[in-house]
Amino acid sequence: MNYEETALLEEYPSILTPNECMEILGIGRGLLYQLIHSGELPAKRMGKKLWRISKNDLLTYLRNT
């Protein structure tokens, strides 16, 4: 991922919702949760239902794919 691509993510907060990640990655809910549950994309569970993903973790994932 180059500087130009990274700059496009500046409009997003440092902690992302699953919907924001799906928008950035261009994937559906099922694939996003597969990535989370497999550990490929680190995420934190907040309570019983809420997930949050660090933008830095998302950038790391993108660089490694």
C-alpha positions in Angstrom: 0.0 0.0 0.0 1.5 3.3 -1.0 1.2 6.8 0.4 -1.6 7.7 -1.9 -3.7 4.7 -0.8 -2.9 5.3 2.9 -4.0 9.0 2.5 -7.4 7.8 1.3 -8.0 6.3 4.7 -7.3 9.5 6.6 -11.0 10.4 6.5 -11.7 7.4 8.7 -11.3 7.3 12.5 -8.5 5.4 14.1 -11.0 2.8 15.4 -13.2 1.4 12.7 -16.6 -0.3 12.7 -17.2 -3.5 10.7 -19.2 -1.5 8.2 -16.3 0.9 7.6 -13.9 -2.0 7.1 -16.3 -3.6 4.6 -16.5 -0.4 2.7 -12.7 0.0 2.7 -12.0 -3.6 1.7 -15.0 -3.9 -0.7 -16.1 -7.1 0.9 -19.3 -8.5 2.5 -20.1 -9.1 6.1 -19.5 -12.8 5.9 -15.9 -12.5 4.6 -15.1 -9.7 7.1 -16.1 -11.9 10.0 -14.2 -14.9 8.5 -11.1 -12.7 8.5 -11.7 -11.6 12.1 -12.5 -15.1 13.5 -9.5 -16.6 11.7 -7.2 -14.0 13.2 -6.1 -12.6 9.8 -7.6 -9.3 10.8 -7.2 -8.5 14.5 -10.4 -7.1 16.1 -11.6 -6.4 19.6 -15.0 -7.4 20.8 -16.9 -4.7 22.8 -19.6 -6.3 24.8 -21.6 -9.2 23.3 -22.1 -7.8 19.8 -19.9 -4.9 18.9 -16.6 -5.4 17.1 -14.0 -2.7 16.5 -10.9 -2.8 14.3 -7.9 -0.6 14.6 -7.0 1.3 11.4 -3.4 0.4 12.0 -4.3 -3.3 12.1 -6.4 -2.9 8.9 -3.4 -1.2 7.2 -1.1 -4.0 8.3 -3.6 -6.5 6.9 -3.7 -4.6 3.6 0.1 -4.5 3.3 0.4 -8.2 3.9 -2.2 -9.3 1.4 
